[in-house]
Amino acid sequence: MTTPQHDNYINGQWVAGDKYSPNVNPSNTADVLGLYTQASAEQLDQAVQAARAAFPAWSVSGIQARADALDKIGNEILARREELGTLLAREEGKTRPEGIGEAA
């Protein structure tokens, strides 16, 4: 099984950084969960600029639209709590029930 590689999401695009760092299970250091890109200073600036550009529309979107967005995110987390909880357990060296409880 290949180790998943994760990039940064900047201004609507997945962007690879300068290098990747492993995320290792602290209770089993042979278990590498994934490789996570490390953004360059320029990419960090691009991400901040994109967030600032998106903020005006978000800030006037109204409470219902924001609540709906958060509900959608929450529902997706709950639908995937087993998967996310298992990943959290590996990432943090917890038991699986603890990871699932944290995800839920």
C-alpha positions as CSV (number, residue, x, y, z in Angstrom):
1,M,0.0,0.0,0.0
2,T,1.4,3.4,-0.9
3,T,1.5,6.2,1.6
4,P,-1.0,8.9,0.8
5,Q,0.5,12.3,-0.1
6,H,-1.5,15.4,0.8
7,D,-1.0,18.9,-0.7
8,N,-2.3,22.3,0.5
9,Y,-5.5,23.7,-0.9
10,I,-4.9,27.3,-1.9
11,N,-7.3,29.5,-3.8
12,G,-9.3,26.6,-5.2
13,Q,-6.3,24.4,-6.2
14,W,-4.2,21.6,-4.7
15,V,-0.7,22.9,-4.4
16,A,2.5,20.9,-3.6
17,G,4.9,22.6,-1.2
18,D,8.7,22.5,-1.2
19,K,8.9,19.2,0.6
20,Y,6.8,16.6,2.4
21,S,6.9,15.6,6.1
22,P,5.6,12.2,7.4
23,N,2.8,11.9,9.9
24,V,3.8,9.0,12.1
25,N,1.7,6.9,14.5
26,P,3.4,7.6,17.9
27,S,2.5,4.1,19.2
28,N,3.9,2.4,16.1
29,T,6.6,4.5,14.4
30,A,6.7,2.1,11.4
31,D,3.1,3.2,10.6
32,V,3.3,6.3,8.4
33,L,-0.2,7.7,8.0
34,G,0.6,10.1,5.2
35,L,3.0,12.6,3.8
36,Y,2.0,16.3,4.2
37,T,3.4,19.1,2.1
38,Q,5.2,21.9,3.7
39,A,4.3,25.3,2.2
40,S,6.9,27.8,1.1
41,A,6.8,31.3,2.5
42,E,5.4,32.4,-0.9
43,Q,2.6,29.8,-0.8
44,L,1.8,30.9,2.7
45,D,1.4,34.5,1.5
46,Q,-0.8,33.2,-1.4
47,A,-3.0,31.3,1.0
48,V,-3.4,34.4,3.2
49,Q,-4.2,36.6,0.2
50,A,-6.8,34.0,-1.0
51,A,-8.4,34.0,2.5
52,R,-8.5,37.7,2.7
53,A,-10.1,37.9,-0.8
54,A,-12.8,35.4,0.2
55,F,-13.6,37.0,3.5
56,P,-15.8,39.9,2.2
57,A,-18.3,37.6,0.5
58,W,-18.3,35.2,3.5
59,S,-18.8,38.0,6.0
60,V,-22.0,39.2,4.3
61,S,-23.4,35.8,3.4
62,G,-25.8,35.8,6.2
63,I,-26.1,33.7,9.3
64,Q,-28.3,31.0,7.6
65,A,-25.8,30.4,4.8
66,R,-23.0,30.1,7.3
67,A,-25.0,27.8,9.5
68,D,-25.9,25.7,6.5
69,A,-22.2,25.4,5.5
70,L,-21.2,24.4,9.1
71,D,-24.1,21.9,9.2
72,K,-22.9,20.3,5.9
73,I,-19.4,20.0,7.3
74,G,-20.7,18.5,10.6
75,N,-22.9,16.0,8.8
76,E,-19.9,14.9,6.7
77,I,-17.8,14.4,9.8
78,L,-20.5,12.3,11.4
79,A,-21.1,10.2,8.3
80,R,-17.3,9.4,8.3
81,R,-16.8,9.1,12.0
82,E,-15.6,5.5,11.9
83,E,-13.0,6.3,9.2
84,L,-12.0,9.6,10.8
85,G,-11.9,8.0,14.3
86,T,-9.7,5.2,13.1
87,L,-7.3,7.7,11.5
88,L,-7.3,9.9,14.7
89,A,-6.4,6.8,16.8
90,R,-3.5,6.0,14.5
91,E,-2.4,9.7,14.4
92,E,-2.5,10.3,18.1
93,G,-1.7,6.8,19.5
94,K,-5.2,6.4,21.0
95,T,-7.5,3.5,21.2
96,R,-10.0,3.3,18.3
97,P,-13.0,4.0,20.5
98,E,-11.3,7.2,21.8
99,G,-10.6,8.3,18.2
100,I,-14.2,7.6,17.2
101,G,-15.4,9.5,20.2
102,E,-13.2,12.5,19.3
103,A,-14.4,12.4,15.7
104,A,-18.1,12.4,16.7
